Amino acid sequence: MLRKLAFLLSVVLPWTAHAMDMSIPPGPSSGMADFVSASQETPRRGALFRVSHDGKTGYLFGTIHVGKQNFFPLPPEVTSALANSSALVLELDVRAAAPFQKALAKYGYYPAGQTIRDHLSPAALKTLDRALARAGLSMKDIEQYRPWLVANILVGQEIEKSGFQRSNGVEGYLLQAAAREKKPLRELETADYQLSLFATLSDAQQEAYLLENIAEIYNGKALKKSAGLIEAWGTADAPRIAELAHELTTGDSVSATFMDRTLLGKRNPEMADHIGAMMDSGGTPFVGIGLLHLVGSKGVPALLKQRGYEVEQLY
C-alpha cells in the first residue's frame, strides 16, 4: 500500500493538485535508460528556456512527473542543454524514499488515536465512503490519512488508470542522462518543505479540498485536466499549457486558491531566488522543475526577468 501510495502522490501533487513538483519516489524504471540515437528525429516536448546574466548561462526545462514511454527520448535542444550544463538541478531527488516517507508521516497522517472520521463532517464521510468504494478502497485503508492526502490518492488512481506511469516521469530520464555524463545533482527544495505546505490547510479547507476533488473525479474534470496537461507537455503546446494553468489556478475553490497562492505563488519566487544564486555562484545549471512553474507573469522565467536576468524561450 505504501509503494502504491507513493506512486499516486507523485502523480497528483504536481497539479491538483497537479502543479507543484512533489517529485515522489519510486524512481524511474530501468527501461528509461534505453536512450535513442541523437540523430533520430524527436518532437519538442514541454518548454525550454535559456537564462543569461553577467556572462553566465543556465537552462530551465518544464517537467512532468508521469508520462508514457513514447515521450522519450527528449528533444535534442534539451539533451544538448543538459550536456552543456555543469549540474542537474531538480526540486527533489526522486530516488530518495526515506525523506519523503518521513515527511509523509509528519504531515499526511493523523497522530495516534485520531482518524479521518474525527475530522470530517457526517455528509463528507458519506461522500468519501462512496468515492472509496468506487476506487476499490475502504475507510480502513485510509483512516489514518489526512483529507488532502486522500484526495490526492483518489485523483492519482484516475490518472494511473488512464495509462500514465510514474516510471515514465521526466525527472527519472534526466537523472539517468546526468549520471551517464557524471553531472552532479542539486536540489531546490526538500520533501519536508513540500509536504508541509499541505499542513497549512485548516480542517475545513481540507474537507473542501477533498470534496472538490471527488466531485471532479465524478464529472471527469480531474482526469481531463491532468491528461490535458500531460498531453500538452508532450506536444510543447504553449497556448494549451497556458490555458490549463489558468483553469487550475482561477476561481474561488480551495483547490484553485491553494494552487495559485501556495503551490505556485509561494514557491515560484523562492525558486527564482535559488536559481539566480546558483547562476551567480558560477557554473551552468540545467534546472528541471514542474511545468506549471514556468507559466505566466508569476512563473519562474518571468520572475528571473524581473530580477535582471535575460530569459529566452527556446521553444
Buried (B, 14 or more C-beta within 10 A) or exposed (E): EEEEBBBBBBBBBBBBBBBBBBBBBBBBBEEBEEBEEEEEEBEBBBBBBBBEBEEBBBBBBBBBBBBEEEBBBBBBBBBEBBBEBBBBBBBBBBBBBEBBBEBBEEBBEBEEEEBBEEBBEEEBBEBBEEBBEEBEBEBEBBBBBBBBBBBBBBBBBBBBEEEBBBBBBBBBBBBBBBEEEEBEBBBBBBBBBBBEBBBEBEEEBBBBBBBBBBBBBEEEBBBBBBBBBBBBBBEBBBEBBBBBBEBBBEBEBBBBBBBBEBBBBEBBBBBBBBBBEBBEEEBBBBBBBBBBBBBBEBBBBBBBBEBEBEBEEBE
